[in-house]
Amino acid sequence: MAVVMGTAGHIDHGKTSLIRALTGIDCDRLDEEKRRGITIELGFAFLPLPDGSRLGIVDVPGHERFVRTMVAGASGIDFVCLVIAADEGVMPQTREHLEICALMGIRHGLIALTKADTVDAGMLELARDDAADTLAGTFLEGAPMFAVSAVTGQGLDELRRGILDMAASLAPRHHGDIFRLPVDRVFSIRGHGTMVTGTLVSGRIAPDEEIEMVPSGLRARVKSIQSHGDNVERAGPGQRTSLNLAGLEVADIHRGQIAARPGSLFASSRWLLSVSCLLSSPRGLKQREELHFHHGTREERAKLHFADREALRPGETALAEARFAGPMAGVFGDHCVLRLFSPLRTAAGAVLLAPILPRLGAGKLRNIPEELRARLLALPEASPVERVHVQARLSGAAGLRWPELAVLTCLEEKKLDRAVQELVQKRELFCFHKESRAYVCAEGLEYWKARFLERAALFHRQNPLIKGMSRGWLLTGVDPALPPQMALFVLNQLIRDEKLRTEDELVRLADFSVEPRLDDEQMAVRILAAHRGNPLTPPMLRHFLDEARLTGKQVAPVLKMLVQKGELVKINEDLYYDAAALDELKSRVRAWFADHTDMAPGDFKAVAGLTRKYAVPLLEYFDNTHFTMRVGNERRLRKT
């Protein structure tokens, strides 16, 4: 993993000149930058390190009009070189850049007092004191400070050693192992095609791998990779990386998109954040106020919805949901910067807590329990197990699959697996689909169990004479959004817990039994009497209903009950047979086949003593239930 240093500071304080003097690389590559003498776009350089690797350097513009470009550059750096001109001292953009670096989670750096050759010793000492006063209480308090001149070379060797020492002492900031390359530049090279560049935040990439541009969803193949102008076989975290892509044109890509492996990031228009309003902010943040939202190399408009207040005052931190004008993709722990529209000023920073949210709906953020809010705000410092548990709780009944868990926790594969297994052993997390490694928290599982039991109870209320419902009716009717794997898992859990029972392919509540009402019992007696009085020639259902002055709706549940109890057998929609009488008919048929191979319809009528009115539906029933097999116009007995 490589370490990246970034510059920060006011316009015309000599950031680009300093980098050129240190590295020999001119970061101002645009004609407009050279003509106007100011940095407009991000610039990139490097310093060789003793171990043969390279320290990446990102040079950012200092003008207030290009703060969004500065934020894009700061998103991938590990430490900062704050540049302050000795002849001017601390200026407005010095302070804002310092605040942005802090908001982006940068905690290390050093200070370069540039243009030291233009001031006398007294003025240089004043510049030192001014810088020290400004940095008091910040992450750069007490940081190494170097007086330098890009013109005369004064102090450059000392600064270079200070930079190399800091690079050697720091471990690159951990951003997980999901491959992410936020695009800060896209262009075309004749003979090569489309190129995208950025600082590789996390993960690794090699030639011939497929990537996806998020959030557009367009895919491409990596033809080759460069880092600081050299071809490499693999790029890793912290490296300035250029990807030569096959399958996409320059017009398909723009700054702010992220190159990632397909299916590893999830674009969303809603994020959950821990938002901290700067003490230096000109005012607080209002509920549903629209802001400039900076994440990685992307700027988007966003509205903040606070969970427990109507405004966030300077110095306060609170849970908030950001709703974006366009889809965004991030990973837990990412740092973001929020700027006001008026005045155009950095006002707050945010830490991304959940880049994937269940459908809470307008205002539902307020319904997150206070206990869970507190755990969410503490999540950046929490253990891996706590991260997984809180994210699973937040997902609730929706559940989470492995790629989502990786994005929501920013944990390496092994750490994530250990945390998940610990929660599974504690029965605080349940795997409802092993192949896709999908999980639901205990509270989410209990929610679905209750819904299933409610639906089963509804069936029994509506069908008191039917001893159970089909699995399909129960699995597909609880909620259209319920994944089939989750539905099957919940059903099996309820059966295992003996809350539901299965019998003859039907499912019922464990404490349910068919208890006919008096009028239902009387109707059952009438139906059985009608069928047993003439067992081989029972009445057609339509004739029975006419004679009894009943409707099909009235007798349907009683008929189903009698069929389920095995007292009647349904031949077709209009004909039912007494079960004992039908068994007697089958015995006659078997006896006939003891001396014959084939049975014609006339043979069956003779054996059964029935007319065509009953013989035809009975023969069709025997065929459908695999008692007989039709061959031409005759039947054969199926072997059992």
N, C-alpha and C positions, 0 to 999 in steps of 0.2 A: 504494500500500500504506500502510495506517494503522499507527500505533504505539500500543501499549496499555501502560498503567501499572497495576500492581496494588499493593494495600496488603498489609502483613504485620505481625504483632505480637501481643502478649499481649492477652487480653480486658480490656476497660475501659481501654485506653490511649488511646482517643480517635480510632480510625481513621475511624469513620463521621462523627463530629462534624467532623473535619478536612476530609473530603471535602465535607461540606455547607457549611462555611465557605469553601472554595476555589471551589466550583462553584454553590452555591445549590440543589443537588439532594440530597434526603434518600434515602439508599440503603436505609434501613429501611422497607420498604413493608408488612410484615406487622403486624397488630394485636398479635400475641404479642411481636414485637420491640420495639414501642413500649411495651408494658405492662411487659416485663421489663427493658428498657433494654440489651439485648444483641443483637448481630447473629447471626442463625441461618442465613439464606440468603444467597447471593451478591447483592451490590448493584452497580448500574451507574450511571456518571455520565460526564461529558465536560467537557473544556476546549477552547474555541475556539483554534485555532492561527493564527498570522499569515497563512498562505497560504490561509485560508478553510476548511481541513479541521478535523477534530476529533481531539483526543487522547482515546482511550477510557480509562476508569478502571474497574477492577474492585475492589470492596470485599469483603474476605473476613472470615468470622467468626474471632474469636480464641480462643474456648473450646476446650479440648482435645477435647471431645466432638464438635466439628465440624471436625476436622482434614481429614476426607475431603472436606468441602465446600470447605475452603481449597485443597486440592490441585486440585480441579476448576476453581477460579478461576485458580490459578497456571499452569495448562496453556497458557493462551493469551497470557500477558503478555510484553512485551519488556524492561521494567525495573521495579524495585520501589521503593516508598517504604516503608522500614522504620520503623514507628512505635514509639517508646519514650517512655513517660510519664516526665517529669522527676522526679516525686515518688516513683516506684517503681524506676526504672532497669530493667535487663535482667531478664526473668523467664523461666520455663521455656518458655512458648510462643514467646517472642521467639527463643530459640535454635532451637527445632524448626522454626519458620516459616523462619528463615534457612537451615537445612539443607535444607528442602524446596525452597526457591527455587534453591539451588545444584544439587540433584539434578535439578531440572526444566530445567537448562541456562541459567538466567538469570545473566548476567554483569555487569549494570550496575544502578545504583540510587543512591538518596540516603537520608538519614536525617532524620526529623522528630522532634525532642524536644518532645513535646506537653505541655500543662498548664504551660507556662513561667511563667504568671502566678501559680501556686500555690506557687512556691519562691523562695528568695532567690538571690542571685548565687553564693554558695558552694555551695549545693545543686545549682544548675544546672551549675556547673563539675564537680562530682562525677559528675553524670549524663553529661556529655560524656566524662569519663575512663572511666567504666564502659562506655559504648558503644564507645569506641575500643579498649579492652582486649578486649572480646568480638569485635569485628570484625577484629582483627588476624589475618592469615593467611587471611581469607575474601575473596570477590569484592568485598566492600564496604569493604575496608581503604582508608583514605584518601578515601572517598567524601564528597561535600559533606554537611554537617550543619547543620540549621536549628533554632533554638529558636523555637517558635511557640505561640500560644494561639488556640484556636477561639472563645474567649469574648471576648477583648479585641481580637483581630485582630493581635496582636504577631507579627511575622515572616512573616505570610502573603504579603505582596507579594514578599518575597525568595524564599520557598519556591516561589511560583508561577513566578517567573522562572527559578529553578533547574530546575523541572520542564519548562518550555517549552524551555530551553536543551538539556536532556538529550534531549528528544523530537526536537529539530532535529538533534542530532549523531548519532543512532542510525539505522541502517537496520533495518527490521523483520527479525526472524529469518526465514530462508528455510525453508519447509516443503514445497517442491516446488510443482507447479501442479495437483495433484489437488484438486478441490473437496471440502473437508471442513468440516462445521459440527458439532462435538460439542455435543449438546443439553444445556444446563444448566437449562432451564425449559420447560415446556409448559403451555399454558392456552388458554382459549377466550374470544373477545370476541363479544358479542351482535351479530349482523348480519354478522360476518366469518368466524367459525368458528375452526378450530384454528390456533394460533400456536406456533411453536417458536423459542427464542432460544439464542444462543451467540456465542462469539467465532470468527469465520471464520478458521480456521487457515491455509488455503491455497486457491488457485483462485478462481474467480469464479462468480457465479450471477445470473440475470436472470429476470424474470417469464415465465411460460408454459413454463419448462423443467421436465422431469420429474426427480424425485429419488427416491432409494431410502433407506429407513431401514435402517441396518446395525447389528446383524446380523439383524434380523427379516425383511428382504427385502421389506417392504411398500412400495408405491410411491404417490407423490402428485404433483400438479401444483402448482407455485408460482404462487399467484394474485397476490401482491404482496410487496414487500420493504420493510422499514423499518430504518433505522439511527439510533439515538439519538432515536427518536420521529418522524423525518422519512421520508416515502416516497422511495424511490430507485429508479432504473431498473436499477442493477447494484450488487452488493456485492462488495468485494474483500478480500484478506488483511488481518487485523488489525482489521477493523471489527466492532463489536458489531452483530449482525444478527438481525432477526426475520423469519421466513418465514411467510406466511399460506398454509396448505396446503389444497388441495381433494382430497378422496378419503380422508382419514384423520380419525379421531376422537381426542380427547384420550386416551382409554383405550388407543389403539393405540401411544402413544409414551411414553417415560419418559427421565429423565436418564440419560446414559451411552450412549444410542444416537447414531449419527452420520448426519447427512444427507449423502448423496454422490450422484454421478451413477451410474445403474445400471451394474453391471459393473466399476466402477473400484476397489472395495475388496473384500477377501476375508476373510471371517470364518474364524477358525481357533481350535482349542482348544490349539495348541502354538506357542510363539514361541521363537526363539533370542535370547539376551540377553547383554550384557556387564554383569555385576552387580558393584557396588562396595559393600562393607559399610562403614558409617560408623565412624570411629575412636571416636565418642561412643556407638556402639551398646552397650546393656547386655550384649550377648553376640553371638556369631557366628551364622551361619545354618547349620542342619543340612541334610544331604542329605534330600530329600523332605519337608522341613518345610512345613506349610501356613501361608500368609501372607496378609495383606491386600494386594492388588495394585491400585495406582491408575494409571490411564492416561487422560489427557484428563479427561472428566467421569464416567468409569466406575470403579466399584470392583468387583473380583471376587476370589474365592478362588483361590489358585494354589499349586502345589507346585513347588519348584525341584529340578531334577536337574542336578548338576554334572558336567562332562565329565571332570575329572581329580582330584577330591578328594571327601572325605566331609563336609567342612564348610568354610565360608568365614569366616575370622576377621576381626575389625575391622581396617580398613585395607587389606584384600586385594581384588583384582579378579579375576574369573574368568568363563569361558564357562559358561553354564547354559541349560538348556531349561526354560521355564515351561509347566506343564500346568494349564489353567484348568478351573474347574467349568462355565463357560459360554463360548460362542464370543466371541472378541474380534477387533477389526479395527484395524490400525495401519499405519504407514508407516515405512520405514527411518529411523533417527535419532531417533525419538520418545523422549522421556524419561519414565520411569516411577518411581514411588515404592513402596517395599515397607515394610510395617509389621508388627511382631510381633503375635501374638494375646495373648501374655503375656510380659512386661508390654506393654500397648498403647502402642507406641512406634515412631517412625520408625527403621528399622534400616539401610536400604540404598536405593540408587538403581540404576536400570538404563537402559541405552541399547538400544533395539530394533535388532537386527541383521538378523533375518529373520522377518517376520510370516507367511511361507508356508514350510512345511517339507515335504520329501518324507517318505514313510513310513519313518522310521528304525527304529521299533519300540522296545520297552522295552530300555534299556541300550545301544542302538546309537550313542547320542551319543558314547560312549567310542571308537567306531571312526573318528571323524573324524581324519584324519592330523594330527599335531602341527604340521606346516607350515601346513595350512589353518586350524587353530585360531588360530595366531598372526596370520595374515592377517585372520581374522574380527574379532579383538579390535582390530586396527588400522584397521578399516574406516571408523569415523567420520571419520578424518582423511585417508582415502585419495583418490586421484584418481578421476575418473569411470570411466576405463578399468579401474582396479583394482576398483572397486565392481561393475561389470558382470561382470568375469571371476570374482571370488570368488563372487558369487551364482550364476553359471552353474555353477561347480564344485560348489557346495553342492547345487544341484538335480540334478546328476549326469545319469543316463540319463532322468530324467523330462522334462527340457527346460523351457523357459519361453516364454510368450507375452508380447506387448508390454505389456498392462496389468499383468501380474505383474512384469515388469522395472521398470516405472514405480514400483510400490509398493516393490519391493526395493532401489531405488537412490535414490529421492526426487530424481531428476534431471529438469530441464526437458526438453521434447521434443527440442529441437535438440541439447543436450548429450548426451542419451541416444543419439540417433541417431549422433552422431559417434563416441562410445565404442564402440557396437556395430559400426559399419563398420570401425573400426580393428582390432577383434578378428577380424572376418570376414576381412579382408585378411591377417592373420597366421595364419589357419587355426586359431585357438584357439576360434572360435565358428562354428557352421554354421547357416544358415537352412534349416530342413526344410519350411517351408510359407510361401510369400511372402504369400498373401492375409491370413492371420492374424498374420503377422510372428512366427513361432515359431522358437525357436533351441534348439540343444543344444551343449554344450561338447565339445571334442575328446575328452575322456576318456569322456563319455557316449556319443558316437558309436562309439568303439572298443569299448565294452561291448556295444552292440547288434550291431556287426559280428561280434564273437566268438560271440554267441548265434545269429545267423543261420547262421554257418559250422558251428557245432555241430549245428544242426538239419539242415542239408543233409548233413553227414557221417552223421548218424543214418539219414537216408533211404537213402543209398547202402549203408550196412551192412545195412539191412533189405531192400533191393531191389537186389541187385548186378547183376541182369540188365536193369534198367530204366535207360534212359540219362538220365533227369532227372525232376524233380518239377514240378508245376504252380506257377505264381506264387502262386495263392490258398492252396495248402497251406503254402507257405513264409511268406507275409505274415501269415496269421491264426493260425499255430500257435506262434509264438515266446513271446508273453506276452499274455494277455487285456487287460492294462492298456496295451499299446503302442498309441498313437494311429495310426490308419491312415496319416496323412500322414507320420509318422515312419518307419513300416515301409516305405513305398514309397521314401522318401528313402534309407534304409539299403540297400535292395536295389539301387537305382540306383548308389549309391556303390560297392558291392561289384562290380557289373558294370563300372563305369568303372575300378576298380582292378584288373580282370582276376582277381579272386578267384573270381568266379562267371561262367559263360558261359550264353548263351541259344541254344537251337536248337529249331526247330519248336515254338515256344510253351512249351518246357520249360526249366527252369533246372537247372544242375548245377555241381558244383565244377569249377574250371578244370582240375585235374589228374585228373579222374575219367574213366574209359572203361569200357565194358562188357567184361569179360573172363570169359566163362562158365567155370565149373569143368568138369572132365572129365565128370561125370555129367550136368551141364546140357547140354553139347555133345551127348552121346549121346542125351539126350531130344529135343533140337532135331532131330537127324537122323531119329529115329523119327517125330516129328510131321510133318516135311516129306515124308518118304517116304510116309506114309499119305495126305497130301493131294495129292501129285504122282502117286501111282500111279493114282488115279482123279480127275483134275483137275476134271472137271465134276460129279462126284458124290462129293465127299469124305465121310468118315464124320462123322456127328454127334458132337459132343464127348463126349456121355455114352456113346455106343457105343465110342468110342476108349478112354475111361478104363476101361470094363469089360473090354475085350479086353486092354489093357495092364496091368491091375491097378494103376492109379494113381489118385490123388485129384486133385480140382480144385485144392486148395492146392498140390500138388506141381508141377503143370504151369502154373499161372497165371503165374509170373514168366517162364517160358520162352516162353509164348504172347505175353506183352506185349513181350518182347525181339524176337521174330520179326515182330510187327506194327510195332514202331518201326523195325526194319531194313528194312521194306518187302517182306519175303518172304511174309508172310501178310496177308490182309485180313479183319477181323472183320465178318461179316454180321449176326450177332446173338449172344446169349450161348451158343448151342449150335452155331453153324455158322461155320466159317472157310474161306476159299478161298485157293488159291495165287494170288499176285498176277498171275502171267503168264496163268493160266487166266482170271481175271476180266477182264483186259485183252482177251483174245481174245473173250470173250462180248460186251463192249462194242463191239468192232469189228463183230461180226455185227449187233448192234442198229442201229448207225449205218448200216450198209449197207442194212438193211431199210428204214429211214426215208428213204433216198434216193429211194424210189419210193412211199412211203406217208406219210400224215399221222398216222394213229392206229394204235395197236397194242393189240389185245385180249389178255387173258391167254393165250388159245389160240394166238394168233400167236406170242407169246414162247416158249411151250413148243415150238412147231414149229421156230422159228428156232434155239433153244438145244438142242433134243433132250432136254428135261428133263421130268420128271414134276412134278405140282403140289407135291410135298414140297419141291423145290428152287426151283421157279419163283416161288412166292408170296413167300418171304423175300428172294429176289434182287430181285424187282420193288419190294418195300418198301424195300430198301436203296438201289436206284437213285433212288427218290423222295426218301428222306431225305438223300441226298448230292447232290441237285439235278442228277442226270444225266437223269432223266425227270420228267415232271409228270403227275399223275393228273387226269384229267377224266372224271367219272362213273366208269365201270368200265374206261376205256381209258387209255392212256398216250400222251404226246407227248414228243418229244425237246426238251429245253431248249436254247435257243440259247446258245452260249458265245462 
